[in-house]
Structures are given as C-alpha cells and as structure tokens.
Amino acid sequence: MKKALILIIFGVTLLIPSSQASGLLSSPAAKSSSNKTQWHNPQNSPFNPIEGQYKQGEERECFYNRFPDSVKPLVREPLWDLSKHTAGLTINFTTDSPNITVRYTTTSKTYAMPHMPSTGVSGLDLYAKDAEGESIWVAGRYNFADTVTYNYHGISYRNDGGYEYRLFLPAYNGVKWLEIGVNGDAEFSFTEPRKELPIVAYGTSITQGACASRPGMIWSSIVSRMMDMPLYNFGFSGNGRLEDALIDIIGDVQASVYIIDCMPNLMQMKSEELTALIVKQVKKLRLRHPETPIILTDHLGYPHSAAFKGFKDQQDNSIKSQKSAFDMLKKDGVKKLYHLDYATLNLPVDATVEAIHPSDYGMQVYAEAYQKMLNKVLRK
C-alpha cells in the first residue's frame, strides 16, 4: 500500500500521495519558516549604530541612554531621569530578510500612560527605505511582556539587496537590552550613524513624544524622515525650561539648525521675565555658533482656550513674550534667527489628545509646519 499524507482542511479530509506531499512540505514558505533565526545585538557591533545620542563614545550608565554619565552632575535629577528615555534615538541597519523580530527589555514595566498607549510610550517603530529612496512604514505584531517583542513577517522587497531600515526606540521608556533577529540565510549589517550635521530640537513633552501613538509619529521623527536628515531629540517632559545647562549641552552639538520649542513649559512666567530669558539664552547660543540658524517656536496653543480664560491668558502671554524677545534680538543684530509663530503652526482644534499634547494628527500638522520652515532656513 502506498503511503499518503492525510490533511484535514475546514472539516474536509484530503488524502495526498507521498510523492505530492514531499513537494508540499518542501515549499519555500515551509523552508523559510524553519530557517534558524540569527540574532544581532547593537552592543556587539564594531561601531555604535545608535543615531541621536549626545557625545556618543563617552561612558554611559546604559548603552541606550541619550546622555553620557558626564552630564549627570550638570542637570537637575528629573531631567537626568528623563534623559534615560530613548526618545528620538534610532538604530539603523540593512537586511534582505523577509522576517524581522526585535526583542528587548525596558527600564520600566509601566508600558502605557492614561493618555498615551503602550505602543507610543514603550514601543518601537520600523521604517524602511528602498533603492529609489522611498520611505516605507513596516507594521509589526507586538507583545508587551517581560520581554517586549515586535514581529515583522512576510516583508516583500522591490529590489535585490533588501532595504535600509531605521528602528525608532521608545519615547517614554528606557531600553536595557535589545536584539534584532533575521532569517539565518539573510544578509544583515548595522549602519553607522549619518555624518551630516543634525537638526537639534530642544523642547518639552511634545518634543519628547507626547502623545504620539508610536515613536515614528513624534513630530521630530516625522521631520527627520521628511528632511532625510539626522535629528537629535532633546525633549524633556515638563522640563524644557531654557536652562543654562541645556543651552550649553545643545551648543556642544555642531548642528545644521537649532530649534528651541520650550514655550509650553514657560508660559506661567511673567512676560518681562520670559522675554529676558529667551533673549539671554539665544544670545548665549549665538556666541558659540555665530552662523547656525536658530528657530524660536511659539506655544502651539490651547484648542479649548476660547472656553477657559485662564488658558487663553497663559497662551497669549507666552506668544506675546516670545514675539517681544524675537523683535529685540533682531534689533540687536542677531542674524539667521527665525520665528515659527502660533498662526503658522495653525494647529486644528481637534489635533490634541487632552488639549495639551498633539495626537498623531496634531504631530503631522506640527511636522509639516516645521518642514516648510526648515526648507526655507536650509534652502532645500
């Protein structure tokens, strides 16, 4: 009697001769799924593949921290703690694997916040670029357990050689350990951080990433993709206060442009004090970088301010103060200074989560306003 393979599909029993069964079991899909995964740890790379770290190469308490240990004595403790979040950091690599798995552990097991999902607080985001330079979002299946995993299965490639990938790390959590897994027969290599001068963005929780649903939807991440440029995210939730230490830190980075987007954390200051602070810190940064463009960004505004006078007063105070500072600086001869004002930002009324932090929709609008300004500033 000839051997056969019995399959039951949707309640129907199929009897398949062994000669046909062998071909079925050796199909490309079956071969691919049995391929042993090869794992790659960025810490084992001959170079550090993380893009966006301040003073990369200096000793760090954790490999994935935004700041090196030398910064700790220079900043307040809340700001230091926030610097351990990996907001804006990316890991760049190339592969032709149809399957990619990323597994990692975070410094906090609190994966979500009431107004921001786990995918934004603690999740990853993967983007690819094909041979024509087209940016492609790669959606993954994720699981938030003791070890967080993102699985990207069945990726199709338009060209031989695979894609360049950019993996955006969590916005409001730190990474302790991470590995990228690909098919055993696939090509894989980490990519060195880009050498061109980055955009440097110093700001608040909005710059850090609240409340994007995933790291790639933070306005700074969108801008980095739009402009095809590296961007350093110096966003610190509740702590974008135009402090001397942070002006010194961002001034240490040789940048293509400096963005100062701190108004949401300064709006309660008296107008005269706020104007004086902006003038002081812009002049301090300008002394170190006489020719690098600086963008001052207004408070994005409160969409509910028409119904709440207190919020309207705070919003208007910050806008008035920044305009006064901008005019004074221009009068004093400060060159290459730009003002991204409230009217130009023009955030729609329904573009925030809770009247303070942008949703994905708001982040996109915010990023598009920045793109127009940056195209003008950088003459792109």
N, C-alpha and C positions, 0 to 999 in steps of 0.2 A: 504494500500500500504506500502511495506517495505521501510524503509529509506536506503539511499545509499550515498556514498561519490563520488563526481564527480571530477576526476583529468584530467587535460589536459597536456599531455607529448609529446613534439615535434610535436604539432599540432594534436595529436590523443586523442580523448575523451574516457576516461575509466570510466565505471560505476562499483564501488566496493561495494558489500553488506556491511551493517554496521557491521556485525559480523567479517568480514575480516578487515574492516577499523580500528576497535579498536585495533587490533593487530599491524597493520602497524604504527599507531600513538604512540604506547607504546614501540616501538623498543628501544634497548639500546642506539643507536645513538641519538634518539629524547630525551630520558631521560637525557643523558649526557649533551646535549646542553641546556637543561632547568635548569640544576643544577646551583644554585646560586654561584657566584664566592666568594671565601674567600680571602681577601687581607692581605698581611703581609708586614709591614714596618720595615726595619732593625733597625731603631732608637727605635722601641718599643721592640726589643729583650732584654732579660735579660743580654745578653753579646753582645759586638760589633762583628758582624760577618765579618767585612771587613778585608781581609788579605792584607798586604803590606804597612800599614801605619807606619810612623816613630813616635815613642813614643806614641803608642796608649794608650788612657786613659787620656792624657793631654787635656786641654781645646782647642777646635778648633772653629775658626770663622764659619766654616761649617763642619758638621758631616763627609763629604766625602773628605775633604782636605787631601793631602798627609802629610803635615806638621802641627804641633800644633802651636798655636799663639806665643809660646815662641821663635820660630825660626825667626819671622819677623824682630826683631832688629838686627839679626846677618847676614842677607844676603841682597844683592842688591835687589832693588824693582822689576826689571824684573824677577829675579829668584824666588822671592816670588810669583809673579803673576802666573808664570808657575807651581809653586807647588800646585796651586789650581786645576790644571788639574788632572784628576783621572787616569792618565797613570799607568798601571800595577796593579791597585787595583782590587780585586775580592771579590765577595760576594758568599759564599758557603752555599748550602742548600741541603736538601734531600726531595724528594716527589715522589709519585706514580701517580700523576695527568697526564692524557693524554693531558691536555691542560694547558699551562702556558702563562700568559700575564705579561709583565713588562711595567710599565708606569712610566715616570719620566720627570722632567724638568731640563734644563741645565742653567748654569750661563750666557751663551752667546747664542743668537739666530742665530749666524752665524754658520751654521751647517757644511759647507764644505769649502775647500780651492781650488784654481785653480789646484793644483797638487795632491789633496788628497780628496777622496769622503766623503760625509756626514757619511757613514757607518763606516769609519775609524776615522774621526775627532770627531764625536759626537755619534756614535752608540755603541751598545752593542754586545757581543758575548757570546754564551752559549755552554758549553761543559758538557758532562755527562760521568760518569764512571759506568760501570755495575759491577755485582758481581764478574766477572772474572778480573776486573781491566782494561778492555779495554776502551780507550778514544773514545768518540763519539762526533762528531760535530753535533749540533742541529740547523738546519737552520730555521729562522723565517721570518715572514712577518712584515714589518716595515712601520711606517708612521711618518714623521717629521713635526709635527705641534707645536702649543704652548706647548702641552704635547706630548712628543715622546712616541710611543708605539711599542713594539715588541710582536708579537703573535706567539706562537708555538702550533699548533693544531694537534691532532691525533698522539701523541707520542706513539710508541709501546715499551713495556717492555719485556725483555727476561727473567726476574726473578721476583718473588714476592718481594715486598718491595720497588720497584722503583729504582731510581738512585741517586747517589751523583752528584750534579750539581755545576759547577763553572761559575759564571757570570762575564765576563771581562767588566770593565767600560770604558767610552770613553777615548781616548788617548790625545785629544787636546781640551777638553771642561771640565767644572766642572759640578757636579751634585748637584742640590739644594734639591731635594726631589725624592724619589723612592718608589714604591710598587711592590710586586710580587703577582699576582693573580693565584689561582689554583681552581680546581673544589671543590665545597662545601663539598663533601664526601671524599675528598682525604686527605692523610696524608701529613703533611708538618712540617719541622723544619729547622731552621738555624743551621749551623755548625760552631763551634769555629775555629778560625784560627789555622793552624798547628803549633805545638810547636817546631818542629825541627829547627835547625839553618838554616837560609835562605842563598841563593845566593844574594849578594848585587852587583848591577850593577850601576855604576856611569858613565854618559856619556852625549851625545848630543841629537839633534833632532832624530837621528837614534835610540837611546835607548828609547827616549820618544815614538817613534812610526811612524815617517815619513819614507815612505809613504804607510804603510800597508792599505789594503782596509777594514780591520776590526781589532778590538783590539786583537783578538786571534792570528793574524798573525804577530804581533810585534815579533822580534827575541827573546826578553826576555820572552814573553808569550809562544812561542814555546819551548824554553829551559826549562821553568818551567814544561811544560807538559812532555817533553822528559825525564827529570830527575826525575819527580814526586817529586818535591821539591818546597817549597815556594821561591819566588824571589821578592826582593824589587827593584822597578824601580826608580832610581834617575837620570832619563834622563831629561835634560832641554834644550829645543831648542835654539841653539845659545849660550848657557851659560854653557857648560861643560868645564870649564876653569881651573880646578885643583886649586881652591881657598882654602885657609886655612879653611874657614868656612865649606865648603863642606867636606873636609877631616876630620874635627872634627865630622861632622854630621854622615858620614858613619862609622866613627870609634866608634860612640856610639852604633852601632848595632853589637851585637855578631853574627858573620856570619860564615858560613862554608867556604866561599871563597869570596874575594873581586875582582871585575872586574873593571878596570879603562880603559874606552874606550872614551877618550876625544880628541884624535888627530884631528878629523875634525874641532874642534873649536880652535886649537892652531897652525895650520900649517903655519900661517903668521909670527910667532915669529922667530927671528934669531936662528940659530941652537944651538949656545952655551947657549943662554938663555933658550931655550926649554929643552935642556938636563939637565941643572941645576935645572929647575923647577920640572921635573919628579923625579930626584934624591932626591930633598928636600922632596917632598910630599910622596914618597914611604917610605922614612926613618921615616917621621913623623907618618905615619900609622903603620909602623912596630914597633915603640916604644910602641904603645898601644897594639898591637896584635903580639907578637913575633912568634907565631906558625901558624897563619892563612894564608893559601895560598893567594897570590896576583897575578892576571893575568894582564899584560900590553898588550893592544890590539893596533895594528897598524891602521893607516888610511886605510880604505877599498879601497882607490884608486879611481882615476877618469877614467872611461872607455873611455873617449874621450881625454885622455892626450897625446896620440900619435899625435893628430892633433892640440894641443894647448900647446905650450911650457911653458906658464905661469903656467898652471895647473900641468904640468909634474914637474916643478921645485918645486912647493909647496908640491906636493905629495912626491917627493923624499926627500925633506928637512925634512919632518916630520918622514919619515921612518928611515932616517939616524940618526936623533936626538934621536929617541926612542931606536934604537939599541945601540947607544953610552951610553945612560943612563942605559940600561939593563946591558951592559957589566961592567960599572963602579960599579953598585950596586952588581953584583955578585962578582966582585973583592974585594969589601969592606966586603964581607962575609954575604950578605943578603940571608937568606935561604927561601926556598919554594916560590921563585919568578919565574914566568913563562911568556913567551913571545908568544902571538898569533900573528905571523908575517903576513905581506902582502901576501907572497907566499902561506902560509897555508890557509888564508881566501879565496884566489883564486876566487874572485867574477867574474862571467862571464860578458862579455861586454854588454849584453842586460839585466842586472839584476837591473837596476835603472829606476826611472821614468824620471829624468831630469839630469842624470849624477852625481847626488849628493846623493839622497836618494833611498834606495832599494825599489823595488816593492815587491809584495808578493813572487815572485820567488827569488829575492835577499835576502829577510828576511829568507827564508827557507835555502838557501845556508849558510848564516851567522850563523844561529842557528845550523846547522849541524857541522860547524867548531868548534863552542863553545862546542857542546856536546862531540866531540872527546877529546877536551882539558880537559873538566870537568871530563870526565870518567878517564882520566889519573891523574888529580890532586886529585880527591876524591876517586880514586881507586874503581870505581864502575864497 
